Amino acid sequence: YAYNPSICRVKNNLWITFRFHTHGNVNTHLGIAEIEPHGNANRIAMLPIPGHSVEDAKFFNFRGERWLSWVESHYSGKTRPNSVVKIGKLTDDWQINEILHPDCPRNDWTGMQKNYVFFEHDGQLMCLYESAPNQTVYRIDETGKCVEKHITVGAVWPWGLIKGGFIAADHE
């Protein structure tokens, strides 16, 4: 029951995060493993991230350090869960000492938010929030506040909607 991995290289090994759940349980957790060059896992653990259901971690680098983004969902009997995106710096011993909850639009438990793409540009933390119909990128400060918004025309191609970042329901 493990799926939706993210992989990064750490020295000669790979770290992989994955979403998993126990049989019959709707809520999911995040696991992490270190894979040696010959393919064996030499460390496996559950990431200590609090929340209802934590899902879909993605590694990213910021200022030379490893960070994770993930989705926290709350199902509460609904067909579609409410969810938010959170981020945190990942230590070498797989701890996340500080969790940030970016204040991007609608990232406030009122709907479903997911698939943000975080990256560094000129020493600043950026977030690709949506890519259609326009590409929207936010600069995120050290407290998780969106302090700048950049909008450009989204890319198009003849094979359908280009995904990458959150696509709001009214854009689908």
Sine and cosine of phi, psi and omega as CSV:
sin_phi,cos_phi,sin_psi,cos_psi,sin_omega,cos_omega
0.00,0.00,0.58,0.81,0.03,-1.00
-0.92,-0.40,0.68,-0.73,-0.07,-1.00
-0.31,-0.95,0.02,-1.00,-0.01,-1.00
0.81,0.59,0.88,0.48,-0.05,-1.00
-0.98,0.18,0.33,-0.94,0.21,-0.98
-0.73,-0.69,0.64,-0.77,-0.12,-0.99
-0.77,-0.63,0.64,-0.77,0.14,-0.99
-0.61,-0.79,0.41,-0.91,0.03,-1.00
-1.00,-0.02,0.73,-0.69,0.08,-1.00
-0.77,-0.64,0.97,-0.26,-0.12,-0.99
0.84,0.54,-0.84,-0.54,-0.03,-1.00
-1.00,-0.06,0.01,1.00,-0.06,-1.00
-0.93,-0.37,0.14,-0.99,0.11,-0.99
-0.92,-0.38,0.62,-0.79,0.20,-0.98
-0.96,-0.28,0.66,-0.75,0.02,-1.00
-0.74,-0.67,0.77,-0.64,0.15,-0.99
-0.98,-0.20,0.40,-0.92,-0.01,-1.00
-0.41,-0.91,0.45,-0.89,0.07,-1.00
-1.00,-0.05,0.67,-0.74,0.04,-1.00
-0.54,-0.84,0.34,-0.94,0.09,-1.00
-0.58,-0.81,0.37,-0.93,0.09,-1.00
-1.00,0.08,0.40,-0.92,-0.07,-1.00
-0.81,0.59,0.81,-0.59,0.06,-1.00
0.99,0.14,-0.05,1.00,-0.04,-1.00
-0.99,-0.11,0.80,-0.60,0.02,-1.00
-0.95,0.32,-0.65,0.76,-0.03,-1.00
-0.95,0.31,0.60,-0.80,-0.01,-1.00
-0.89,-0.45,0.26,-0.97,0.02,-1.00
-0.80,-0.60,0.16,-0.99,0.08,-1.00
-0.92,-0.38,0.76,-0.65,0.08,-1.00
-0.93,-0.36,0.25,-0.97,0.06,-1.00
-0.59,-0.81,0.57,-0.82,0.03,-1.00
-0.63,-0.78,0.48,-0.88,0.12,-0.99
-0.95,-0.32,0.82,-0.58,-0.06,-1.00
-0.95,-0.33,0.83,-0.56,0.02,-1.00
-0.97,0.23,0.28,-0.96,-0.04,-1.00
-0.81,0.58,-0.52,0.86,0.00,-1.00
-0.99,0.11,0.02,1.00,0.14,-0.99
0.98,-0.20,-0.10,0.99,0.00,-1.00
-1.00,0.05,0.55,-0.83,0.10,-1.00
-0.99,0.11,0.83,-0.55,0.03,-1.00
-0.98,-0.21,-0.17,0.98,0.09,-1.00
-0.54,-0.84,0.69,-0.72,0.09,-1.00
-0.62,-0.78,0.70,-0.72,0.01,-1.00
-0.44,-0.90,0.29,-0.96,0.17,-0.99
-1.00,0.03,0.73,-0.68,0.04,-1.00
-0.95,0.31,0.72,-0.69,-0.05,-1.00
-0.99,0.15,0.93,0.37,-0.01,-1.00
-0.93,-0.38,0.87,-0.49,0.01,-1.00
-0.96,0.28,0.36,-0.93,0.07,-1.00
0.57,-0.82,0.19,-0.98,-0.02,-1.00
-0.90,0.44,-0.92,0.39,0.02,-1.00
-0.67,-0.74,0.91,-0.41,-0.02,-1.00
-0.98,-0.21,0.67,-0.74,-0.25,-0.97
-0.56,-0.83,0.43,-0.90,0.34,-0.94
0.83,0.56,0.81,0.58,0.03,-1.00
-0.93,0.38,0.55,-0.83,0.08,-1.00
-0.72,-0.69,0.77,-0.64,0.10,-1.00
-0.96,0.27,0.55,-0.83,0.25,-0.97
-0.46,-0.89,0.42,-0.91,0.03,-1.00
-0.98,-0.18,0.65,-0.76,0.08,-1.00
-0.57,-0.82,0.87,-0.49,-0.01,-1.00
0.80,0.60,0.69,0.73,0.07,-1.00
0.97,0.25,0.18,0.98,0.00,-1.00
-0.84,-0.54,0.43,-0.90,0.01,-1.00
-1.00,0.10,0.75,-0.66,0.06,-1.00
-0.81,-0.58,0.29,-0.96,0.11,-0.99
-0.79,-0.62,0.59,-0.81,0.27,-0.96
-0.92,-0.40,0.44,-0.90,0.04,-1.00
-0.39,-0.92,0.19,-0.98,0.02,-1.00
-0.94,-0.33,0.71,-0.71,0.17,-0.99
-0.93,-0.36,0.82,-0.57,-0.04,-1.00
-0.90,-0.44,0.42,-0.91,0.10,-1.00
-0.70,-0.71,0.90,-0.44,-0.12,-0.99
-1.00,0.09,-0.71,0.71,0.04,-1.00
0.62,0.79,0.68,0.73,0.12,-0.99
0.99,0.17,0.02,1.00,-0.02,-1.00
-1.00,0.06,0.39,-0.92,0.07,-1.00
-0.91,0.42,-0.73,0.68,0.05,-1.00
-0.94,-0.35,0.78,-0.63,-0.03,-1.00
-0.96,0.27,0.34,-0.94,0.26,-0.97
-1.00,0.06,0.63,-0.78,-0.03,-1.00
-0.51,-0.86,0.38,-0.92,0.05,-1.00
-0.71,-0.71,0.30,-0.95,0.06,-1.00
-0.97,-0.26,0.68,-0.73,0.05,-1.00
-0.75,-0.67,0.31,-0.95,0.02,-1.00
-0.66,-0.75,0.35,-0.94,0.08,-1.00
-0.25,-0.97,0.46,-0.89,0.05,-1.00
-0.98,0.18,0.75,-0.66,-0.04,-1.00
-0.99,-0.16,0.84,-0.54,0.01,-1.00
-0.99,0.14,0.20,-0.98,0.02,-1.00
-0.91,0.42,-0.40,0.92,0.05,-1.00
-0.99,-0.13,0.35,0.94,0.15,-0.99
0.90,0.43,0.65,0.76,0.12,-0.99
-0.95,-0.32,0.44,-0.90,0.12,-0.99
-0.83,-0.56,0.97,-0.25,-0.15,-0.99
-0.99,0.13,-0.40,0.92,0.00,-1.00
-0.64,-0.77,0.77,-0.63,0.00,-1.00
-0.94,-0.34,0.77,-0.64,0.07,-1.00
-0.95,-0.32,0.61,-0.79,0.02,-1.00
-0.89,-0.46,1.00,0.01,-0.06,-1.00
-0.80,0.59,0.63,-0.77,-0.04,-1.00
-1.00,-0.04,0.63,0.78,0.09,-1.00
-0.87,0.49,0.39,-0.92,-0.01,-1.00
-0.81,0.59,0.69,-0.73,0.06,-1.00
0.91,0.42,0.14,0.99,0.06,-1.00
-1.00,0.03,0.80,0.60,-0.19,-0.98
-0.69,-0.72,0.40,0.92,0.01,-1.00
0.96,0.30,0.20,0.98,0.01,-1.00
-1.00,-0.03,-0.13,0.99,-0.02,-1.00
-0.33,-0.94,-0.44,-0.90,-0.01,-1.00
-0.94,-0.35,0.89,-0.45,0.06,-1.00
-0.87,-0.49,0.68,-0.73,0.05,-1.00
-0.17,-0.99,0.14,-0.99,0.11,-0.99
0.92,0.38,0.43,0.90,0.16,-0.99
-0.91,0.41,0.51,-0.86,0.05,-1.00
-0.87,-0.49,0.90,-0.43,-0.02,-1.00
-0.99,-0.12,0.61,-0.79,0.02,-1.00
-0.40,-0.92,0.26,-0.96,0.01,-1.00
-0.97,-0.23,0.67,-0.74,0.10,-1.00
-0.63,-0.78,0.85,-0.53,-0.01,-1.00
0.78,0.63,0.67,0.74,0.04,-1.00
0.97,0.25,0.12,0.99,-0.02,-1.00
-0.93,-0.37,0.54,-0.84,0.05,-1.00
-0.99,0.10,0.80,-0.59,-0.03,-1.00
-0.87,-0.49,0.40,-0.92,0.00,-1.00
-0.67,-0.74,0.89,-0.46,0.16,-0.99
-0.97,0.23,0.94,-0.34,-0.12,-0.99
-1.00,0.00,-0.69,0.72,0.06,-1.00
-0.46,-0.89,0.36,-0.93,-0.05,-1.00
-0.83,-0.56,-0.06,1.00,0.01,-1.00
-0.55,-0.84,0.61,-0.79,0.01,1.00
-0.97,0.26,-0.36,0.93,0.11,-0.99
-0.92,-0.40,0.42,-0.91,0.12,-0.99
-1.00,0.03,0.84,-0.55,-0.01,-1.00
-0.89,-0.46,0.83,-0.56,0.02,-1.00
-0.84,-0.54,0.73,-0.68,0.06,-1.00
-0.94,-0.34,0.56,-0.83,0.23,-0.97
-1.00,-0.05,0.76,-0.65,-0.06,-1.00
-0.94,-0.33,0.77,-0.64,0.03,-1.00
-1.00,0.08,-0.03,-1.00,-0.11,-0.99
-0.93,0.38,-0.21,0.98,0.03,-1.00
-0.99,-0.15,-0.09,1.00,-0.04,-1.00
0.99,-0.12,0.07,1.00,-0.01,-1.00
-0.99,0.15,0.69,-0.72,0.11,-0.99
-0.97,0.22,0.92,-0.38,-0.11,-0.99
-0.95,-0.30,-0.23,0.97,0.07,-1.00
-0.57,-0.82,0.55,-0.84,0.03,-1.00
-0.81,-0.59,0.77,-0.64,0.04,-1.00
-0.85,-0.52,0.81,-0.59,-0.01,-1.00
-0.83,-0.55,0.75,-0.66,0.13,-0.99
-0.74,-0.67,0.28,-0.96,0.04,-1.00
-0.91,0.42,0.74,-0.67,0.01,-1.00
-0.94,0.33,0.50,-0.87,0.04,-1.00
-0.94,0.35,0.51,-0.86,0.07,-1.00
-0.74,-0.67,0.41,-0.91,0.12,-0.99
-0.45,-0.89,0.27,-0.96,-0.15,-0.99
-0.97,0.23,0.04,1.00,-0.08,-1.00
-0.96,-0.28,0.37,0.93,0.08,-1.00
0.93,-0.37,-0.13,-0.99,-0.05,-1.00
-0.94,0.33,0.76,-0.65,0.08,-1.00
-0.99,0.12,0.82,-0.58,0.00,-1.00
-0.99,-0.14,0.24,-0.97,-0.02,-1.00
0.62,-0.79,0.97,-0.23,-0.17,-0.99
1.00,-0.08,0.09,-1.00,-0.07,-1.00
-0.97,0.24,0.70,-0.72,0.10,-0.99
-0.94,-0.34,0.91,-0.42,-0.02,-1.00
-0.91,0.42,0.51,-0.86,-0.04,-1.00
-0.84,0.54,-0.55,0.84,-0.01,-1.00
-0.98,0.21,-0.08,1.00,0.06,-1.00
-0.98,-0.18,-0.17,0.99,-0.08,-1.00
-0.98,0.19,0.00,0.00,0.00,0.00
